[in-house]
Amino acid sequence: MSRTAQQIRMPSPIKSLVKMLNKEVVARLKGGVAVKGVLTAYDNCMNLVLDDATELGETGEPVARHGRIVIRGSQVVYISSLDATA
């Protein structure tokens, strides 16, 4: 009998977004742009709505304030919660 490789079950990205809802996040986008804001909504395509959004420079300093923005999911490289409990 041969042994089969164990399968590792990855957590669902959508379940991870549920934990980040209404918390401050940083989203890194294609092209190197980073945006910080409060995640207020998302959908199955990972389109994101951020309130109090701020574009960040390369060193993390605020470059421009945008208020409420919608980010197309295809442009998101990663999203990270700034809250340690998320």
Secondary structure, 3 states (H helix, E strand, C coil): CCCCCCCCCCCCHHHHHHHHCCCEEEEEECCCCEEEEEEEEECCCCCEEEEEEEEECCCCCEEEEEEEEEECHHHEEEEEECCCCC
